[in-house]
Amino acid sequence: MKLFGTKRLTFELRWRDWAYRKLRIRSGLPNSPVKPHPSIQEHLFYPAILKEALTEPERQDISHWIDVGCRNWGYLPGCLPALPTLESGVGVERDPGRIYWNGYYRGDYAEAAALQSSTPTRTLRFVPGNFQSLTPTLGWSLDSKPVSRSRLITHFFPFVSERPCTQWGLPIEYSNFTPLASHTLDLLSAKTQGDPIDLYWLSLHQGEWEADIAREVWTGLGCSFTEKKLNPSSLAGNWPSRHPLFLLVGRVKKT
């Protein structure tokens, strides 16, 4: 039964990938973001997490950001004031083919959010696909802006175990957090043009059991990190978790 379930989820993911690329029910991109849940304010919650993770001077220096698993990136506009000098941001989503009642895909909303939040001094892009395939050039946009200050990669609630992964409709292979964490370190430490001041990663997890797995992954990759246990009720945005949140933040040493 487990093998059948895995094959079904793999087939469904491939179907959504194909539909997102080939089957366009609506032309163009949506003009407004996805209507948020009436009680959850993601545009307040995610910047609150960034402020918990990094000090104001550290956030002031972030010029390049990669957000892994950005979904429809509806929280993007709320995060930008927390990263006031951002020059380049990339949102990555493995399952962009989720379709909404109005015919737009999840990826359409993420792409629209990126375009609508871009300015002459700030380029934001959406990349559909597997984060592990993201190259340093594509991720950091250094082909057009070779000078960077500090770089940040965020994992907001990544899958680290099978059940949440399959419940969200992805095959169990995407519950292995180690390859994502390893690629995070590779991207941050990649030799590119420019000399970043600092290189940061963060991962946010729900519940002690997920945090245990994440700690083991980062520790196994030789990372040192700080950790905060957060009470969801104390954060802006009315985050609905009944479990504490665990925020792990690491800094990669430049070589």
Disulfide bonds with the S-S distance in Angstrom:
none
